[in-house]
Amino acid sequence: MSQGAKTVVATIRLLVGAGQAKPAPPVGPALGQAGVNIMGFCKEFNAKTADIRDGVPVPCKLRVYNDKSFDFDIKSPQTSFYVKQACGLQVASARPGHSTLGYISMKHIYHIAQIKRKDNAHLQAMTMENVCKAIAGSCRSMGIGVVAKPEDIPEEFRA
């Protein structure tokens, strides 16, 4: 191996609010253990997520190299975040299958599937119908009902 070759010595996965990377926990301790320049990461992350609404939880995969340099990829927010946003909820049901906190239409599920499919190679290999079915399953496991059309949502659950 040549002396100038970089090798990955650590991979760190973080879930940080867009534009809210700070040296405080949980970012600081996770990066400090790997010897990463914490302020450098925070500035870069906040710059990359400047076009995303502040506070939106963004998954980040950080690779640390043997010379303490790093690079990272950001993905779209988790499916559960989009589902809760579409339903206007803060948290999912504590008793899915027993209580329904809200409803979501297939139109919203289709839009979520389009967003999630852009940056996930696994989902790109699936048909759009199967991606929508997977997201609908996630909705049901969160205690959110799925309806065919937005007008099918019961009156008490409309925003």
LODRENLUM-306730 format. One record per atom (N, C-alpha, C, O): x, y, z; residue in one letter. Coordinates in steps of 0.1 Angstrom, whole numbers, padded with zeros to 4 digits, always signed. Layout:
<recs>
XYZA/...
</recs>
This chain:
<recs>
+0008-0012+0000M/+0000+0000+0000M/+0009+0012+0000M/+0019+0013+0007M/+0005+0022-0008S/+0013+0034-0009S/+0011+0043+0003S/+0001+0042+0010S/+0021+0051+0006Q/+0020+0059+0018Q/+0009+0070+0017Q/+0004+0074+0028Q/+0005+0074+0005G/-0005+0085+0004G/-0019+0080+0003G/-0028+0087+0002G/-0021+0066+0004A/-0034+0061+0002A/-0043+0063+0015A/-0038+0062+0026A/-0055+0067+0012K/-0064+0070+0024K/-0072+0057+0026K/-0077+0050+0016K/-0074+0053+0038T/-0083+0042+0041T/-0093+0047+0052T/-0090+0055+0060T/-0105+0041+0050V/-0116+0045+0060V/-0113+0038+0073V/-0112+0026+0073V/-0112+0045+0084V/-0110+0040+0097V/-0123+0039+0105V/-0123+0032+0115V/-0133+0047+0102A/-0145+0047+0109A/-0156+0052+0100A/-0154+0061+0092A/-0168+0047+0102T/-0180+0051+0096T/-0190+0055+0107T/-0193+0047+0115T/-0195+0067+0107I/-0204+0072+0117I/-0217+0076+0110I/-0218+0083+0101I/-0228+0071+0116R/-0242+0075+0111R/-0248+0084+0121R/-0248+0081+0133R/-0253+0095+0116L/-0259+0106+0125L/-0272+0109+0120L/-0275+0108+0108L/-0281+0114+0128L/-0294+0120+0125L/-0294+0134+0131L/-0296+0135+0143L/-0292+0144+0122V/-0290+0158+0127V/-0300+0166+0120V/-0303+0165+0108V/-0306+0176+0127G/-0315+0186+0121G/-0307+0194+0111G/-0296+0198+0113G/-0314+0197+0100A/-0308+0205+0089A/-0304+0219+0095A/-0312+0226+0101A/-0292+0223+0092G/-0287+0236+0097G/-0285+0237+0112G/-0283+0248+0117G/-0285+0225+0119Q/-0284+0226+0133Q/-0273+0217+0139Q/-0273+0213+0150Q/-0263+0215+0131A/-0251+0207+0136A/-0243+0216+0145A/-0239+0227+0141A/-0241+0212+0157K/-0233+0219+0167K/-0223+0210+0174K/-0226+0198+0173K/-0213+0215+0180P/-0203+0206+0187P/-0209+0199+0199P/-0203+0191+0206P/-0221+0203+0203A/-0228+0197+0215A/-0233+0183+0212A/-0233+0179+0200A/-0236+0175+0222P/-0241+0162+0219P/-0254+0162+0211P/-0261+0172+0212P/-0256+0153+0202P/-0249+0140+0200P/-0238+0141+0190P/-0230+0131+0189P/-0236+0152+0183V/-0226+0153+0172V/-0212+0153+0178V/-0204+0146+0173V/-0210+0162+0187G/-0196+0164+0193G/-0190+0151+0198G/-0179+0148+0193G/-0196+0144+0207P/-0190+0132+0212P/-0187+0121+0202P/-0177+0114+0202P/-0197+0120+0193A/-0196+0109+0182A/-0184+0112+0173A/-0176+0103+0169A/-0182+0125+0170L/-0171+0129+0161L/-0157+0129+0168L/-0147+0126+0163L/-0158+0134+0181G/-0146+0135+0189G/-0139+0122+0191G/-0127+0121+0191G/-0147+0111+0193Q/-0141+0098+0195Q/-0133+0093+0182Q/-0123+0086+0184Q/-0137+0098+0171A/-0130+0094+0158A/-0119+0104+0155A/-0112+0102+0145A/-0118+0115+0162G/-0107+0124+0160G/-0110+0134+0148G/-0101+0139+0142G/-0123+0136+0145V/-0127+0145+0134V/-0127+0159+0139V/-0130+0162+0151V/-0124+0168+0130N/-0125+0183+0133N/-0140+0186+0134N/-0147+0187+0124N/-0145+0187+0146I/-0159+0189+0148I/-0165+0202+0142I/-0175+0201+0136I/-0158+0213+0144M/-0162+0225+0138M/-0162+0225+0123M/-0171+0231+0117M/-0152+0218+0117G/-0152+0217+0103G/-0164+0209+0098G/-0170+0213+0087G/-0167+0199+0105F/-0179+0191+0100F/-0192+0199+0102F/-0200+0199+0093F/-0193+0206+0113C/-0205+0214+0116C/-0207+0224+0105C/-0218+0226+0100C/-0197+0232+0101K/-0198+0242+0091K/-0201+0236+0077K/-0210+0241+0070K/-0195+0225+0074E/-0198+0218+0061E/-0212+0213+0060E/-0219+0215+0051E/-0216+0206+0071F/-0230+0200+0072F/-0240+0211+0071F/-0250+0210+0063F/-0239+0222+0079N/-0248+0233+0078N/-0249+0240+0065N/-0259+0244+0060N/-0237+0241+0058A/-0237+0246+0044A/-0244+0237+0034A/-0252+0242+0026A/-0242+0224+0035K/-0249+0215+0026K/-0264+0214+0028K/-0271+0211+0019K/-0268+0216+0041T/-0283+0215+0044T/-0289+0229+0044T/-0301+0230+0049T/-0283+0239+0039A/-0289+0253+0039A/-0302+0254+0031A/-0310+0262+0035A/-0303+0245+0021D/-0315+0246+0013D/-0327+0238+0018D/-0338+0238+0012D/-0325+0231+0029I/-0335+0223+0036I/-0340+0231+0048I/-0333+0238+0054I/-0353+0230+0050R/-0359+0237+0061R/-0352+0234+0075R/-0350+0222+0077R/-0349+0244+0083D/-0342+0242+0095D/-0349+0232+0104D/-0362+0232+0105D/-0342+0223+0110G/-0347+0213+0120G/-0352+0200+0114G/-0355+0191+0122G/-0353+0199+0101V/-0357+0187+0095V/-0346+0176+0097V/-0335+0179+0094V/-0350+0165+0103P/-0339+0155+0106P/-0333+0148+0094P/-0340+0142+0086P/-0320+0150+0092V/-0314+0146+0080V/-0304+0135+0084V/-0295+0137+0091V/-0306+0122+0078P/-0296+0112+0080P/-0283+0115+0073P/-0283+0120+0062P/-0272+0112+0080C/-0258+0116+0075C/-0249+0104+0077C/-0249+0098+0088C/-0242+0100+0067K/-0232+0089+0068K/-0218+0095+0066K/-0215+0100+0055K/-0210+0095+0077L/-0197+0102+0077L/-0186+0091+0077L/-0187+0082+0084L/-0177+0093+0067R/-0165+0084+0066R/-0153+0091+0071R/-0150+0102+0066R/-0146+0085+0081V/-0134+0091+0086V/-0122+0083+0081V/-0122+0071+0081V/-0112+0090+0076Y/-0100+0084+0070Y/-0088+0084+0080Y/-0089+0091+0090Y/-0078+0076+0076N/-0066+0075+0085N/-0059+0088+0088N/-0052+0089+0098N/-0060+0098+0079D/-0053+0110+0081D/-0063+0121+0088D/-0060+0133+0088D/-0074+0116+0094K/-0084+0123+0101K/-0092+0132+0092K/-0100+0141+0097K/-0091+0131+0079S/-0100+0138+0071S/-0113+0131+0070S/-0114+0119+0075S/-0123+0137+0064F/-0136+0130+0064F/-0144+0135+0052F/-0141+0145+0046F/-0154+0127+0048D/-0164+0131+0039D/-0177+0125+0043D/-0177+0116+0051D/-0188+0131+0038F/-0201+0126+0043F/-0211+0127+0032F/-0210+0136+0023F/-0222+0119+0033D/-0233+0119+0024D/-0246+0122+0032D/-0247+0117+0044D/-0254+0130+0027I/-0267+0133+0034I/-0278+0126+0025I/-0278+0126+0013I/-0288+0121+0032K/-0300+0115+0025K/-0312+0123+0028K/-0312+0133+0035K/-0323+0119+0022S/-0336+0125+0025S/-0340+0121+0039S/-0337+0110+0043S/-0349+0129+0045P/-0354+0125+0058P/-0361+0111+0058P/-0365+0106+0048P/-0362+0105+0070Q/-0368+0092+0072Q/-0383+0093+0067Q/-0389+0103+0067Q/-0388+0081+0063T/-0402+0080+0058T/-0411+0084+0069T/-0421+0091+0066T/-0409+0080+0081S/-0418+0084+0092S/-0419+0099+0094S/-0430+0104+0098S/-0408+0106+0091F/-0409+0121+0092F/-0419+0126+0082F/-0428+0134+0085F/-0418+0122+0069Y/-0427+0126+0059Y/-0442+0122+0062Y/-0451+0130+0060Y/-0444+0110+0067V/-0457+0106+0070V/-0463+0114+0081V/-0475+0118+0080V/-0456+0117+0092K/-0461+0125+0103K/-0464+0139+0098K/-0473+0145+0102K/-0455+0144+0089Q/-0458+0158+0084Q/-0471+0158+0075Q/-0478+0167+0077Q/-0473+0148+0067A/-0485+0147+0059A/-0497+0146+0067A/-0508+0152+0063A/-0497+0140+0079C/-0508+0138+0088C/-0509+0149+0098C/-0519+0150+0105C/-0499+0158+0099G/-0499+0168+0109G/-0497+0163+0124G/-0502+0169+0133G/-0489+0152+0125L/-0487+0146+0138L/-0473+0149+0143L/-0464+0151+0135L/-0471+0149+0156Q/-0458+0150+0162Q/-0452+0136+0165Q/-0440+0134+0163Q/-0460+0127+0169V/-0456+0114+0173V/-0465+0103+0167V/-0477+0107+0164V/-0460+0091+0165A/-0469+0081+0160A/-0476+0074+0171A/-0474+0078+0183A/-0486+0065+0168S/-0494+0059+0178S/-0486+0050+0187S/-0477+0043+0183S/-0489+0050+0200A/-0483+0041+0209A/-0489+0027+0208A/-0484+0017+0213A/-0501+0026+0202R/-0508+0014+0200R/-0513+0012+0186R/-0525+0012+0183R/-0504+0010+0177P/-0508+0008+0163P/-0517-0004+0161P/-0514-0014+0167P/-0527-0003+0153G/-0536-0015+0151G/-0548-0014+0160G/-0558-0019+0158G/-0546-0006+0172H/-0557-0005+0181H/-0563+0009+0181H/-0575+0011+0183H/-0554+0019+0178S/-0559+0033+0177S/-0553+0039+0165S/-0541+0037+0161S/-0561+0047+0158T/-0557+0054+0146T/-0556+0069+0149T/-0566+0075+0153T/-0544+0075+0147L/-0542+0089+0150L/-0545+0098+0138L/-0548+0110+0140L/-0545+0092+0126G/-0547+0100+0115G/-0548+0092+0102G/-0547+0080+0103G/-0550+0098+0091Y/-0551+0091+0078Y/-0543+0098+0068Y/-0540+0110+0069Y/-0538+0090+0058I/-0530+0096+0047I/-0536+0090+0034I/-0540+0078+0034I/-0535+0097+0024S/-0541+0093+0011S/-0529+0087+0003S/-0518+0089+0005S/-0533+0079-0007M/-0523+0073-0016M/-0516+0083-0024M/-0505+0081-0028M/-0522+0095-0026K/-0516+0106-0033K/-0504+0110-0026K/-0493+0112-0031K/-0505+0112-0012H/-0494+0116-0004H/-0483+0105-0003H/-0471+0108-0004H/-0488+0093-0003I/-0478+0082-0002I/-0470+0082-0015I/-0458+0079-0015I/-0476+0084-0026Y/-0469+0084-0039Y/-0459+0095-0039Y/-0448+0093-0044Y/-0462+0107-0034H/-0452+0118-0034H/-0441+0115-0025H/-0429+0118-0028H/-0443+0108-0013I/-0433+0104-0004I/-0424+0094-0011I/-0411+0094-0010I/-0430+0085-0019A/-0422+0074-0026A/-0413+0080-0036A/-0402+0076-0038A/-0418+0091-0043Q/-0409+0097-0053Q/-0397+0104-0046Q/-0386+0103-0052Q/-0399+0110-0035I/-0388+0116-0028I/-0378+0106-0023I/-0366+0107-0025I/-0383+0095-0016K/-0374+0085-0011K/-0367+0077-0021K/-0356+0072-0019K/-0373+0075-0033R/-0367+0067-0043R/-0355+0074-0049R/-0346+0067-0055R/-0354+0087-0049K/-0343+0094-0055K/-0329+0090-0049K/-0319+0089-0057K/-0328+0089-0036D/-0315+0086-0030D/-0313+0073-0024D/-0304+0071-0016D/-0322+0063-0027N/-0320+0050-0022N/-0320+0040-0033N/-0330+0037-0040N/-0308+0034-0035A/-0306+0024-0046A/-0315+0012-0044A/-0320+0006-0054A/-0318+0008-0032H/-0327-0004-0030H/-0341-0001-0035H/-0347-0009-0041H/-0346+0011-0032L/-0359+0015-0037L/-0360+0017-0052L/-0370+0016-0058L/-0348+0021-0058Q/-0348+0024-0072Q/-0350+0010-0080Q/-0355+0010-0091Q/-0346-0001-0074A/-0347-0014-0080A/-0362-0019-0079A/-0365-0028-0086A/-0370-0013-0071M/-0384-0017-0069M/-0393-0009-0078M/-0389+0002-0082M/-0404-0015-0081T/-0414-0007-0089T/-0420+0003-0080T/-0420+0002-0068T/-0426+0014-0086M/-0432+0025-0078M/-0444+0019-0070M/-0446+0024-0058M/-0451+0010-0075E/-0462+0004-0068E/-0457-0003-0055E/-0463-0002-0045E/-0446-0011-0056N/-0441-0018-0044N/-0435-0008-0034N/-0436-0010-0022N/-0429+0003-0039V/-0424+0013-0029V/-0436+0019-0022V/-0435+0021-0010V/-0447+0022-0029C/-0459+0028-0022C/-0465+0018-0012C/-0469+0022-0002C/-0465+0005-0016K/-0470-0005-0006K/-0461-0006+0006K/-0466-0007+0017K/-0448-0005+0005A/-0439-0005+0016A/-0442+0007+0025A/-0442+0006+0037A/-0444+0019+0019I/-0446+0031+0027I/-0460+0030+0034I/-0462+0034+0045I/-0470+0024+0027A/-0483+0022+0033A/-0482+0013+0045A/-0489+0015+0055A/-0473+0003+0044G/-0471-0006+0056G/-0465+0001+0067G/-0468-0001+0079G/-0456+0010+0064S/-0450+0018+0075S/-0460+0027+0082S/-0460+0029+0094S/-0469+0032+0073C/-0480+0041+0079C/-0489+0033+0089C/-0492+0037+0100C/-0493+0021+0084R/-0501+0012+0093R/-0494+0009+0106R/-0500+0008+0117R/-0481+0006+0105S/-0473+0003+0117S/-0472+0015+0127S/-0467+0013+0138S/-0474+0027+0122M/-0474+0039+0130M/-0488+0043+0135M/-0489+0053+0142M/-0498+0035+0132G/-0511+0038+0136G/-0518+0049+0128G/-0526+0056+0132G/-0514+0049+0115I/-0520+0059+0105I/-0527+0051+0095I/-0521+0042+0088I/-0540+0054+0093G/-0548+0047+0082G/-0545+0052+0068G/-0541+0063+0067G/-0547+0043+0059V/-0544+0046+0045V/-0557+0046+0037V/-0564+0036+0038V/-0560+0057+0030V/-0572+0058+0021V/-0568+0060+0007V/-0557+0065+0004V/-0577+0057-0002A/-0574+0058-0016A/-0573+0073-0021A/-0564+0076-0028A/-0583+0081-0017K/-0583+0095-0021K/-0583+0104-0009K/-0588+0101+0001K/-0578+0117-0011P/-0579+0126+0000P/-0593+0129+0006P/-0594+0131+0018P/-0603+0129-0003E/-0616+0131+0001E/-0622+0120+0010E/-0633+0121+0016E/-0616+0108+0010D/-0620+0097+0018D/-0616+0098+0032D/-0620+0089+0041D/-0607+0107+0036I/-0603+0109+0049I/-0615+0114+0058I/-0622+0123+0054I/-0617+0107+0069P/-0629+0111+0078P/-0628+0126+0082P/-0617+0131+0084P/-0639+0132+0083E/-0640+0146+0086E/-0632+0150+0098E/-0625+0161+0098E/-0632+0142+0109E/-0625+0146+0122E/-0610+0146+0120E/-0603+0151+0129E/-0605+0140+0110F/-0590+0139+0108F/-0585+0149+0097F/-0573+0149+0095F/-0594+0157+0091R/-0589+0166+0081R/-0583+0178+0088R/-0587+0183+0098R/-0573+0184+0081A/-0566+0195+0087A/-0573+0208+0086A/-0568+0218+0090A/
</recs>
